[in-house]
Amino acid sequence: MTCTTERPLGAVLTARSFKAIGTTATVVVQEPEAADEAEDLLRIELEAVDLACSRFRPDSELQMLHARAGRPVAVGDLLFEALLVACDVAARTGGAVDPTVGNAITALGYDVDLDEVHARPRADQVRLPPALGEVAGFAHIQLNPDDRTVRIPRGVRLDLGSTAKALAADRAATRVAGVVGSGALVSLGGDVSVAGSSPSGGWAVGIAQESAASDDQLQQVVAITHGGLASSAPAARTWRCGQREVHHIVDPRTGDSVEPYWSLVSATGASCVDANMVTTASHVWGADALDRLRGFGQSVRLVRLDGAVFSVNGWPLEPAP
């Protein structure tokens, strides 16, 4: 992965953006005449991922798996791939990013699309029970690649939001680049994947706490030439739960929202899945993240709550003020 602070030189790029899977989806291509086709391809990919992996859609394949928990269930290729990716990420992070947090995040009140959660009257806001949602642990997911069946224990609910979104970015970027025959960048709410040829100097990606930040809110601009880049901030997706504010990053050890230590973590990776893996895990690891990240070999930038900035494994240093 190449990650520099240089901006692309002389690149003429065409972008298309729209709302999908609870975030802003953007596709950027180097050939203006390919923009419409690229957008169509991204929409098709996101619809397929949503239908397979959404925990909000009653007609999703994931919900069908929940309904048949306790016995092996044959699933489609896309959901099986998403589950393989989620379990691989869980294993590589020592369980810090675990797909079996579905009950926990539901107990926190994130049981429908976030816009609907925010629209609830104050009286309808969830109040935490004495015991938070139980996290079974990814080792309880049984995947059989021979017949593409999945078994989860009864009562377990999965949340594939983090890894499935990153996987969708990787799949879509590869698909778009392959079909249009030139380089492509796909961004899904800050999860970025690039494929095919890159512009001169690489693809410019802004680093900010919000994926929809304006240019004057960017903390840094870096360039990547291949693979993925992800940024994660607890404050980017919050809601009220009883008397306190909670967010979407769950600590599998407690079933509660992670106690914030980092305000923003950004990382590169050989794929967007790899990048997203370490940004999410870093929030769970908290102060231990700096030591744990060195073994991953990925460039990471971490901003502590007090504003201190840390760079791991070669992330470009901040320019002097």
N, C-alpha and C positions, 0 to 999 in steps of 0.2 A: 504494500500500500504506500503510495506517495502522498504526503500531506505537507504542503508548503503554504506560506503566506502570500505567494505570488498570485496575481489575478490573471485570468486568461487574456491573451493578447489578440486583438483583431477578430474575435469570434462573433459570428452572427447567429444568434440562437432564437428559437421560437418556442414559447411556453404556452401551455393550456392548463387551467386550474378549475376545479369544481369540488363540491362537497360530497364526501362519500365516507362510509364506515366511521362516522363520528368525527371526521377531521377534514383537512383540506388536502386534496390529492392534486399533485402537479406533475406534468410530464414535459420535459424540455428536449428538443431535438435540434440538430444542426441544420437540417434541411427544411426550410419553411413550408414547402409543398407537402411534407410528410406530417405536419402537425395535426391535421384532422384525423388521419388514420391512427396516429399515435394515441390521441385522446380516446378514440373508439376502443383500441386494444386495451388501454388501461381500465376503462370502464368495464369491459368484459371480464378482465382478470379480477377486479375488485368485487364484482357481483358474484363471481364463482367462489371467491374466498369467503365472502359474507355468508353465502348460502351454506357453505360447508362448516364454518367455524364460529358463527355468531352465537353468543349466549343470550341475545335479546330477541332473535327471530324465532317464533314458535315453529316455523317450518324448516329450521336449519338442521343439518345432519348431526351437529353436536347435540342439539336438544333431543334428537332421536336416540342418540347414544346414552344420554342421561336417563331417558325413559326406560331403557332396556339394561340399566346397570345391574351387575351381578352375574351376567352371562356373556359369552363371546358374541360380538356383533360384527358382521361384515360391513365395512365402510368403504367409501370411494377413495380413489387415489389421492385426491387433494387433502382430505381430512387425515388420511393415514400419514401423508408426508408431514403435515402440520404437527401431528402428534409425535412423530419421530424427532422432528426438530425440537419441539418443546422438551421432550425427555432428554435429548442430547444436551441441550442448554442447561437443564437442571443438573445433570450429572457433572458437567464441566464446571459449574459454579458451586458445587457442593450443596445443592439444594437452595441456594439463595434466590434463584428464579425458578419457581415451582408452578406447574400448571394446575395443581390441585387446590388452588386458593379460591376457587369459585364460591364456595360457601362463605368464606371469610369476607370477600369483597361484597357479597350480597348482604351479609350481616351489617356491613358498614353503610348500606343504603344505596350502593351502586348496582341496582337490580334491573334498571332500564337504561336507555340511552341517556347520556349525561344532561342533555338539554331538558329532558323530562324530569330528571332528578332536581335540577335547578328550578324548574317551574312549580314544584310541589309547594303547597301552602305550608307555612311554618308549623302548623299543627300536625301535618302529615309527615314531618321529618322523622327519620328513624332515630330511636333512642337505643343505645347499645345495651344488650343484655349483659348479665353478670359474666358470662363466658362468651368470648368472641367466637366467630366461625372456626370450626375445626379444619385443620389442614392435614389431609391424610398422608401426603408425601408422594412424590412422583414414582417411587419404587412400587407402588400399588397399581400402576397402570401396566397392563399386560398387552404387549403388541406382538402379533404373530404375522411376520411378513409372508409366510408361505401361503396363507389363505386370506391375508389382509383383514384379520379380525382384531378387535380391541375389546378388552374387558376391564371395566372399572368397578370398584366395590359399590354396593348399594349405598345410596345417600351421598356419594361423592359428586361434586360438580366441578367442572373444569373451566378455567379462564385462559384462553389462548391469545388474548388481546395483544400482549406485548410481542411475542415471538411470531404470531401469525401476521401481524402488520408488517414486520420486518421481512418476513418471507414473501409477502405479497409484493413488496417493493423490489426484491431481488427477482422474482419471477416476471414481474411486469417489465422491468428494465431489460432483461434478457430477451423477452418476447418482442418488445418494441424494436430494439436494436436489430434483432434477427430479421424481422419483417420489413422494416424500412431501409435496412442496409446501411445505416450510419449510426453514430453514437447517440445514446439516449441517457437521460437522467430522470429518475422517478423519485419524488419526495412525498411521503405520507406523514404529514404532521411532524416533520423533523427527522423521520427515518428516511435516509437517502441511499439509493443504489444507482450505480452507473454501469453501463455496458457498452461494448463496441468502442470505436475510436473516440478519443477525447479531444476537445478543442486545444489549440496551442496554449500551453500553460496550465491545462487541466480545467476541471469544472469548478467554478467558484461557488462556495457554500458559506453562507453567513452563520455565525454562531451567536445564538441569543436564547434567552429564557423562554420566549414564546416563538413558535414556528412562524407566526404571521407578523413578526416584528418588522418595523420599518427600518430603513437603512441607518437612521440615526440611533436606533436602539441596538444595533449589532455590537457585540463585544469584540469580535474578530472575524475576518474573512480568510478562509483557507481554500486551497485548491487540491482536488483529488483527481487521479487519473484512472483509477479502476477500483472495484470493490464497493465498500459502503462506508457511510458515516452516520452516526446517530447522536442525538442529544436528548437528555432526559432531565426534567426538573419537576420536583413534587408540586410546586406551586402552579404548574401549568394546567392541572386537572384536579380541582378541589371542589368540595361541597360540604354542607353542614350536616352533622350527625349528632343530634341532640344539642348539647351545649358547646360542642367543639367543631373545629374545621378538620376534615380528614382529606386524604388524597388517595390516588390510585395505585401507589406502590406498596404492596403488602409484604410484611416480614413473615415468611412461612413459620418462623419459630413462635410467633405470638398470635398470628391471625389478625393483627392490627396494622394500621398504616405505619410505615417506617417513621421513626422519630427523625426529622430532618437533620442532617449534618452537612450535606452538600446542597447548595442551591441549584447547581447546574453541573452536569457531567456530560462531556462530549468525547466520542471515541471513533477511531477508524477500525476497519476490519477487512478481511478478505471478502466479506459479504456484509450486507446490512444486518443479517442475523447475528453475525459475530460482533459487530459494533454495538448493536442494541443489547446484546448479552452482558457486556461489561458495564455499560452505562447503568442498566437496571440493577445489576448485582452490586455496583459501587454504593448505591443508596442503602442497600440492605447491610452491607459491610460497614458503613459509616467510617469511623476513624481508622479502621483496619484496611481500608481499600487501597491505600498507597502501597502497602507491603504485598497485598494479594495480587494487585494488578501487574507487578513486575514479572510474574511468571507467565502472563498471557502474551507478552511480546507485542501488544497493540499500543499505538499512540493514544494517550488519553489526556484530556484537560479537565481538571476538577476545580470548581469554585466553591469554597467553604462559605457557610452562612455569614461569616464576618467579612467576606469579600476577598480573602486571601486566595490566590490562584496557584495551582500546582500543575506541573507538567510531568508526565510519565512516558517513558519509552519513546522519546524523540518528538513529542508534540511541539510544534513551533513555538518559540518563546514569544511573549507579548512584546510588541514594539515599545521602545522607550517613550515616555510621555513628552 
